[in-house]
Amino acid sequence: MRHIEISRPKIEDIELINEFFEVVIRDTFQRNGISDLVDTINEEIVDKRRILNQDFKSDGNNRYFLIAKEEEKIVGTIEYGPSNELLISCTNGELKELVEIGTVFVHPNYQKKGIGSRMWNLIFKELEKKGIEEFCFDSGYKSAQQTWIKKFGNPQYFLKDYWGEDAHHMVWRISLKDESIKWIWT
């Protein structure tokens, strides 16, 4: 693998990032056995593009993205911004004041190579720089949930069968001061 650079996206990266979203979201749905949910896949792709546009329109103030690139290929994304409606509703508003980390994607051919951990590390440093001490994130994908449990422990909110039988939704609330995650980013 060549050098992977993680940085803020540039306007000329938009089309590459949008193509990346499509590849990763379709792959994620396939790996989770839900590729038949075509409308949901398309909605997810549109939503990620909308969130990326929020970053550009606000110059990183409303949404803040980082992208991982190998030469001219997008291989990862991560962002933070206001908590989404799903997070707010499934936690009875308890997390509405926290920033949410989302759009944590690594290209299927680049997974398990440390790119995701590097992106988390950099987003943690950005949060710390801005005085943000706590954040939340959620996942409805079984494959991702296993990764997040390994990294961050059990979720604070477990919504059994939220997406259907044996398709749970999980929500984590994390403090950057929590000693159990310090190893990830310090």
Beta strands, then each sheet from edge to edge (+ up, - down):
strand 1: 4-7
strand 2: 64-70
strand 3: 73-82
strand 4: 99-106
strand 5: 134-139
strand 6: 157-159
strand 7: 169-175
sheet 1: 1+ 2- 3+ 4- 5- 7+ 6-
end
